[in-house]
Amino acid sequence: MRTKVAIAGAGPAGLLLSHLLHLRGIDSVVLETRDRGYVEKRQRAGMLEQGTVDVLRSSGVGRRLDREGLTHHGLELRFGGVAHRIPLTELTSGRTVTIYAQTEIVKDLIAARLADGGDIRFDTEVIGVDPVAPSVTYRQDGATHTLECDVIAGCDGFHGVSRHAVPGLRTYEREYPFSWLGVLAEVPPSTEELIYAYSERGFALHSLRSERISRLYLQVDTGDDIEAWPDDRIWAELRARFATTDGWELRDGPILEKSITPMRSFVAEPMRYERLFLAGDAAHIVPPTGAKGLNLAISDVTVLADALGAWYDSGSEALLDAYSATCLKRVWRAQHFASWMTTLLHKDPAQDAFGHRQQLSHLEYLAASKAAATTLAENYVGVAPTL
């Protein structure tokens, strides 16, 4: 069997790449280890940069996003019991961010690909890729098959096989001395914009998924067991960290899901070897504080789709040759921003009183200085990928 582009992974990166290639008349096959039900239910980040929204709209998969997404024009930094708004739109010449769960993006992309006759193979385990004589070996229904192709897109995440097919890969990694406890709660959000809170007790984030579902996070110790965090303790700790001097109240309700996730930064270079191109979590992981992971994945495959389109149209490999450098420039900018946000807003277990006062001083500067707030806002709304 043969296709032009074999795509490992049916997350948002792999699915969007397949969709963008289809718009250019380029055939692809998407191979996904999990079943469709699992893929459409796994919960991931849901803050979309302006550029990500633009790509989804321009490619024709933004209708439900426009109908159900929540557009935000600012965010809140909360510390010392006081709220400080960062006006993102005002500081970035009209740009916004949109809350729309990754789960819903995946559903939209799967529906679009299937409606267009796209080839997505669920319950299909990719067991090997050959970047030199391009092909993917996979196992389905107990049998092993080979899919020959012109190009392989490794969109199979951090634990996938694609990255391991790159010889001489350089990796850069940082682990943080804390984790996030995330909860999905069936309760209307207590805020209209995201709240990033710093306190001596640790970091907290109030995000949202819809007008009736809230997403909240707590900084916890590395190695904490989720069983040590019953629902009552979670809500009590959230109230303590979000507490303000003006009597703001946090709504609570049934917790639908909760989990603990370690914090890490990771980059693999280069993102291309021969006819294999890495994208999304297969090449980079960012701590979630800056909400960059999904947006970087969308940017990667937008760049790759343009490069492949140019190659198939004209035979020019210039954009393919530039793919890794182009993506990595944005990846490292996002890594710096996410790391900066993480260290600024979290309490380091080894931190002393001096470090705590330094953090407060930095936060006060961000709240008072338009120049400092603009730097945060420009990085937060993101650099627009081109379609």
C-alpha positions in Angstrom: 0.0 0.0 0.0 1.2 3.5 -0.7 0.3 7.1 0.1 2.0 10.5 -0.3 2.2 11.4 3.4 2.0 8.9 6.2 1.0 10.6 9.5 1.7 8.8 12.8 -0.8 10.1 15.4 -4.3 11.4 15.3 -4.0 14.2 17.8 -4.6 17.8 16.7 -1.3 18.0 14.9 -1.7 14.8 12.8 -5.4 15.5 12.0 -4.9 19.1 11.1 -1.9 18.2 8.9 -4.0 15.7 7.1 -6.8 18.3 6.6 -4.4 21.0 5.3 -2.8 18.5 2.9 -6.3 17.5 1.6 -7.0 21.2 0.9 -3.9 21.2 -1.3 -4.9 17.9 -3.1 -2.2 15.8 -1.3 -3.2 12.3 -0.1 -2.4 11.1 3.4 -3.1 8.2 5.8 -3.3 8.8 9.5 -2.4 6.0 11.9 -3.5 6.1 15.5 -2.8 3.6 18.3 -5.9 4.4 20.3 -9.6 3.9 19.3 -11.7 6.8 18.2 -13.6 7.0 21.4 -10.5 7.5 23.4 -9.0 10.1 21.1 -12.2 12.1 21.2 -12.4 12.1 25.0 -8.8 12.7 26.2 -8.7 16.1 28.0 -5.9 18.5 27.1 -5.3 22.2 27.0 -7.9 24.5 25.6 -6.4 28.0 25.2 -5.9 29.0 21.6 -3.7 31.8 20.4 -5.0 34.2 17.8 -2.9 32.5 15.1 -4.3 29.1 15.9 -7.8 30.3 15.6 -7.0 32.0 12.3 -5.7 28.7 10.9 -8.7 26.7 12.0 -11.1 29.3 10.5 -9.2 29.7 7.3 -9.1 26.0 6.7 -12.8 25.6 7.2 -13.0 23.8 10.6 -13.8 26.9 12.7 -17.6 27.0 12.6 -18.2 25.3 16.0 -15.2 27.1 17.4 -16.8 30.4 16.5 -20.1 29.3 17.9 -18.9 27.8 21.2 -15.5 29.2 21.8 -15.0 31.9 24.5 -13.0 34.8 23.3 -10.8 36.5 26.0 -9.3 40.0 25.8 -7.3 39.8 29.0 -6.1 37.7 31.9 -5.7 38.3 35.6 -2.6 38.1 37.7 -3.5 37.7 41.4 -1.1 38.1 44.3 -1.1 39.6 47.7 -4.9 39.3 47.8 -5.3 41.8 44.9 -6.3 41.2 41.3 -4.4 42.9 38.4 -5.8 42.7 34.8 -3.4 42.4 31.9 -5.4 43.8 28.8 -4.1 41.5 26.1 -6.1 42.9 23.2 -5.2 46.5 24.1 -1.5 45.7 24.3 -1.3 43.6 21.2 -3.1 45.7 18.5 -6.3 43.8 18.8 -5.2 40.2 19.2 -7.2 37.8 21.4 -7.1 34.3 22.8 -9.9 31.8 22.7 -11.0 29.0 25.1 -12.0 25.9 23.2 -11.0 22.5 24.4 -8.5 20.4 22.5 -11.0 17.6 22.7 -13.5 19.6 20.6 -10.8 20.5 18.0 -10.1 16.8 17.6 -13.7 16.0 17.1 -14.1 18.8 14.5 -11.0 17.6 12.6 -12.1 13.9 12.7 -15.5 14.8 11.4 -14.1 17.0 8.6 -11.6 14.3 7.5 -14.2 11.6 7.4 -16.7 13.8 5.6 -14.0 14.4 3.0 -13.2 10.7 2.6 -10.0 10.9 4.7 -8.2 7.7 5.7 -7.8 7.6 9.5 -7.0 4.2 11.0 -7.7 3.9 14.7 -6.5 0.9 16.8 -3.4 0.9 14.6 0.0 0.6 16.4 2.9 2.2 14.6 5.9 0.0 15.4 8.6 1.5 13.1 9.4 4.2 10.6 12.0 4.3 7.9 13.0 7.9 7.1 15.5 6.9 4.3 13.2 4.7 2.2 10.1 6.3 3.5 7.7 3.8 5.0 5.8 3.1 8.2 5.4 -0.4 9.7 2.2 -0.8 11.7 0.2 -3.6 13.4 -3.6 -3.8 12.9 -6.0 -6.6 13.8 -3.1 -8.8 14.7 -1.3 -8.5 11.4 1.8 -6.4 10.5 1.6 -4.1 7.4 3.9 -1.6 5.7 2.7 1.7 4.3 5.1 3.2 1.7 5.1 6.9 1.2 6.9 10.0 0.1 7.1 11.6 3.5 6.5 10.6 7.1 5.0 13.1 9.6 5.8 12.0 13.2 2.9 13.5 15.2 2.8 10.6 17.6 3.7 12.4 20.8 6.5 12.2 23.3 6.1 8.4 23.8 5.8 7.6 20.1 8.3 5.8 17.9 9.0 8.6 15.4 11.6 10.6 17.3 13.7 7.5 18.0 14.2 7.1 14.2 16.3 10.2 14.1 20.1 9.4 14.5 22.3 11.8 16.5 19.3 13.6 17.9 20.1 16.3 20.4 17.8 16.7 23.3 17.4 19.5 25.9 15.4 18.9 29.0 14.4 20.6 32.3 12.3 19.1 35.1 10.6 21.4 37.6 10.4 20.7 41.4 6.6 20.6 41.5 3.6 19.2 39.7 0.1 20.3 38.7 -3.1 18.9 40.1 -5.8 19.5 37.5 -9.5 19.2 38.0 -12.4 19.4 35.7 -15.5 20.5 37.6 -19.2 20.8 36.7 -19.6 24.3 37.9 -20.0 27.6 36.1 -16.6 29.5 36.1 -16.1 32.1 38.8 -14.3 34.4 36.4 -14.7 35.6 32.8 -11.0 35.5 32.2 -8.2 33.2 33.3 -6.7 33.9 36.8 -3.1 33.2 37.5 -2.6 33.3 41.2 0.7 33.3 43.2 0.8 33.0 47.0 3.0 31.6 49.7 1.0 28.5 49.5 1.8 28.0 45.9 0.4 28.6 42.4 -3.2 28.2 41.3 -4.9 28.7 38.0 -8.6 29.2 37.3 -9.4 28.4 33.7 -12.6 27.3 32.0 -13.9 25.0 29.4 -17.4 26.4 28.8 -20.1 28.4 30.5 -20.9 25.5 32.8 -17.5 23.7 33.1 -14.5 25.0 35.0 -10.9 23.8 34.7 -8.7 24.5 37.8 -5.1 23.8 38.7 -3.0 23.6 41.9 0.7 23.5 42.4 1.5 20.3 44.4 4.6 18.5 45.5 6.3 16.2 43.0 5.3 12.7 44.0 2.0 13.6 45.5 -0.6 10.9 45.3 -4.0 11.9 43.9 -5.6 9.9 46.7 -4.2 12.4 49.2 -6.4 15.1 47.5 -10.1 14.4 48.2 -12.5 16.9 46.7 -13.0 18.9 49.9 -9.3 19.5 50.3 -8.9 20.6 46.7 -11.7 23.2 47.0 -10.3 24.5 50.4 -6.8 24.9 48.9 -8.1 26.6 45.8 -10.1 29.1 48.0 -7.0 29.8 50.1 -4.8 30.5 47.1 -7.4 32.6 45.2 -8.5 34.6 48.3 -8.7 38.4 47.8 -9.3 41.3 50.1 -12.4 42.4 48.3 -14.5 39.2 49.1 -14.3 37.5 45.7 -15.8 34.0 46.0 -14.9 30.7 44.2 -17.9 28.6 43.2 -17.5 24.9 43.8 -19.3 21.8 42.4 -18.8 18.2 41.5 -15.3 17.3 40.3 -15.6 15.2 37.1 -11.9 14.4 36.6 -8.7 15.0 38.6 -5.1 14.1 37.9 -1.5 15.1 38.8 0.9 16.0 36.0 4.7 16.6 36.4 6.1 19.8 34.9 8.9 19.6 32.3 10.5 21.3 29.3 11.8 19.2 26.5 13.2 19.9 23.0 14.6 17.6 20.4 16.7 18.8 17.5 16.6 18.6 14.5 12.9 18.2 13.8 13.7 16.6 10.4 15.8 13.7 9.2 15.7 12.7 5.6 12.0 12.2 4.8 10.8 12.2 8.5 9.4 15.4 10.0 8.6 15.6 13.7 5.8 17.8 14.9 4.1 18.6 18.2 4.9 16.7 21.4 7.1 14.3 19.4 9.6 17.1 19.2 8.9 19.4 22.2 7.1 19.6 25.5 6.5 22.8 27.4 5.2 23.4 30.9 1.5 24.2 30.7 1.7 27.6 32.5 2.0 29.5 29.2 -0.5 27.4 27.3 1.8 26.8 24.4 1.8 23.0 23.7 -1.2 22.8 21.5 -0.4 26.1 19.7 3.1 25.0 18.9 1.8 21.7 17.4 -0.6 23.7 15.2 2.2 26.0 14.1 4.5 23.0 13.3 2.0 21.3 11.0 1.0 24.6 9.4 4.6 25.2 8.4 5.0 21.6 7.2 1.8 21.7 5.1 3.1 24.9 3.4 6.5 23.2 2.8 4.9 20.0 1.4 2.6 22.0 -0.8 5.5 23.9 -2.3 7.4 20.7 -2.9 4.5 18.9 -4.6 3.6 22.0 -6.7 7.1 23.1 -7.8 9.6 20.5 -6.7 11.3 23.0 -4.6 12.7 21.7 -1.3 13.6 25.1 0.1 10.8 25.2 2.7 11.3 21.5 3.6 15.0 22.2 4.2 14.1 25.2 6.4 11.4 23.3 8.3 13.3 22.4 11.5 15.0 25.8 11.8 11.7 27.6 11.2 9.8 25.6 13.8 12.6 25.6 16.4 12.8 29.4 16.4 9.2 29.6 17.6 9.6 26.5 19.9 12.5 28.2 21.8 10.6 31.4 22.2 7.7 29.5 23.6 10.0 27.5 25.9 11.5 30.7 27.3 8.1 32.2 27.9 6.6 29.1 29.5 9.6 28.6 31.7 9.6 32.3 32.7 5.9 32.1 33.6 6.4 28.9 35.5 9.2 30.2 37.7 7.5 33.6 38.2 4.2 32.1 39.5 5.2 29.0 41.3 6.7 28.6 44.8 10.1 26.8 44.6 10.3 24.3 47.5 13.9 25.5 48.1 12.9 29.2 48.0 13.7 31.4 51.0 12.0 34.6 52.1 14.3 36.6 49.9 13.2 34.7 46.8 9.6 35.2 47.7 10.0 39.0 48.0 11.8 39.0 44.6 8.8 37.3 43.0 6.4 39.7 44.5 8.5 42.6 43.2 8.5 41.2 39.7 4.7 40.7 39.8 4.2 44.2 41.0 6.4 45.5 38.1 4.3 43.5 35.6 1.1 45.0 37.1 2.4 48.6 37.1 4.5 48.8 33.9 2.8 48.9 30.5 6.1 47.9 28.8 6.4 44.8 31.1 2.8 43.9 30.6 3.2 44.2 26.8 6.0 41.7 26.8 3.8 39.2 28.7 0.8 39.9 26.4 2.8 39.6 23.1 4.1 36.2 24.2 0.8 35.0 25.6 -1.3 35.7 22.5 1.5 34.1 20.4 3.2 34.5 17.1 0.8 33.8 14.2 1.6 30.8 12.0 0.9 31.4 8.3 -1.5 29.3 6.4 
